[in-house]
Amino acid sequence: MDNYDQQTGNIAKYVWSFLVGVLLGGVTGAMAMLLLAPQSGKQTRDQIRQQGIELREQTVKTVEGAVTQARGKARQITDDVRERAGELQQRGQDMLDERRGHLSEALKDAGKAVEA
């Protein structure tokens, strides 16, 4: 489970870092646009508003993609863990059956020794 927790933490860090980068890039771009705008204030505000809407839409798409990717990875990890647990359970059952066989033989031998 530690590996699962570590991978989940890595995915969360990746998503968080990506989102922070997108937001910082958007804010930086908006500030640069304000400082370098060669047009009237109303036009600049309209342009900022429009670009804000576009940035929000891009962020939503990016977040949805990251969430989808994280869910897929989580599903894959869950499937891998279940498969490994099944293998370990089968291995344990095989070992138990083997030990039962040895014990059964030992009891038969002990019974023969008592009869003799």
C-alpha positions as CSV (number, residue, x, y, z in Angstrom):
1,M,0.0,0.0,0.0
2,D,2.9,2.3,0.6
3,N,3.7,2.2,-3.1
4,Y,0.1,3.0,-3.9
5,D,0.1,6.0,-1.5
6,Q,3.4,7.2,-3.0
7,Q,2.1,7.0,-6.5
8,T,-1.1,8.7,-5.6
9,G,0.8,11.5,-3.8
10,N,3.0,11.9,-6.9
11,I,0.0,12.2,-9.2
12,A,-1.5,14.8,-6.8
13,K,1.7,16.8,-6.7
14,Y,1.9,16.7,-10.5
15,V,-1.7,17.9,-10.9
16,W,-1.2,20.6,-8.3
17,S,2.0,21.8,-9.8
18,F,0.5,21.9,-13.3
19,L,-2.5,23.9,-12.1
20,V,-0.4,26.4,-10.3
21,G,1.7,26.8,-13.4
22,V,-1.3,27.4,-15.6
23,L,-2.8,30.0,-13.2
24,L,0.5,31.8,-12.8
25,G,1.0,31.8,-16.5
26,G,-2.4,33.2,-17.0
27,V,-2.0,36.0,-14.4
28,T,1.4,36.9,-15.8
29,G,0.0,37.1,-19.3
30,A,-2.8,39.3,-18.2
31,M,-0.5,41.6,-16.4
32,A,1.8,41.9,-19.4
33,M,-1.2,42.6,-21.6
34,L,-2.3,45.4,-19.3
35,L,1.1,47.0,-19.2
36,L,1.7,46.8,-22.9
37,A,-1.8,47.5,-24.2
38,P,-1.9,50.2,-26.9
39,Q,-5.6,50.6,-26.8
40,S,-8.3,52.3,-24.7
41,G,-9.2,51.1,-21.2
42,K,-12.6,49.8,-22.3
43,Q,-11.1,47.8,-25.1
44,T,-8.5,46.5,-22.8
45,R,-11.1,45.5,-20.1
46,D,-13.2,43.7,-22.8
47,Q,-10.1,41.9,-24.1
48,I,-9.1,40.9,-20.5
49,R,-12.6,39.6,-19.8
50,Q,-12.6,37.6,-23.0
51,Q,-9.1,36.1,-22.4
52,G,-10.2,35.4,-18.8
53,I,-13.1,33.4,-20.1
54,E,-10.8,31.5,-22.5
55,L,-8.3,30.9,-19.8
56,R,-11.0,29.5,-17.5
57,E,-12.2,27.2,-20.3
58,Q,-8.7,26.0,-20.9
59,T,-8.1,25.4,-17.2
60,V,-11.3,23.4,-16.9
61,K,-10.3,21.2,-19.9
62,T,-6.8,20.8,-18.4
63,V,-8.2,19.9,-15.0
64,E,-10.7,17.5,-16.4
65,G,-7.9,15.8,-18.4
66,A,-5.7,15.6,-15.4
67,V,-8.5,14.2,-13.3
68,T,-9.3,11.6,-16.0
69,Q,-5.7,10.6,-16.2
70,A,-5.4,10.3,-12.4
71,R,-8.5,8.2,-12.2
72,G,-7.2,5.9,-15.0
73,K,-3.9,5.6,-13.1
74,A,-5.7,4.9,-9.8
75,R,-7.8,2.3,-11.6
76,Q,-4.7,0.6,-13.0
77,I,-3.0,0.6,-9.6
78,T,-6.2,-0.9,-8.0
79,D,-6.3,-3.6,-10.6
80,D,-2.6,-4.4,-10.1
81,V,-3.1,-4.6,-6.4
82,R,-6.1,-6.9,-6.7
83,E,-4.2,-9.1,-9.2
84,R,-1.2,-9.3,-6.8
85,A,-3.5,-10.1,-3.8
86,G,-5.1,-12.9,-5.8
87,E,-1.7,-14.3,-6.7
88,L,-0.6,-14.2,-3.0
89,Q,-3.8,-15.8,-1.9
90,Q,-3.4,-18.6,-4.4
91,R,0.3,-19.0,-3.3
92,G,-0.8,-19.2,0.4
93,Q,-3.5,-21.7,-0.4
94,D,-1.0,-23.9,-2.3
95,M,1.4,-23.8,0.6
96,L,-1.4,-24.7,3.0
97,D,-2.4,-27.6,0.9
98,E,1.2,-28.8,0.7
99,R,1.6,-28.6,4.4
100,R,-1.7,-30.5,5.0
101,G,-0.4,-33.2,2.7
102,H,2.8,-33.5,4.7
103,L,0.9,-33.5,7.9
104,S,-1.4,-36.2,6.7
105,E,1.5,-38.4,5.6
106,A,3.2,-37.8,9.0
107,L,0.0,-38.8,10.8
108,K,-0.3,-42.0,8.7
109,D,3.3,-42.9,9.5
110,A,2.8,-42.2,13.2
111,G,-0.3,-44.4,13.1
112,K,1.6,-47.2,11.5
113,A,4.4,-46.8,14.1
114,V,1.9,-47.1,16.9
115,E,0.3,-50.2,15.5
116,A,3.6,-51.9,15.0
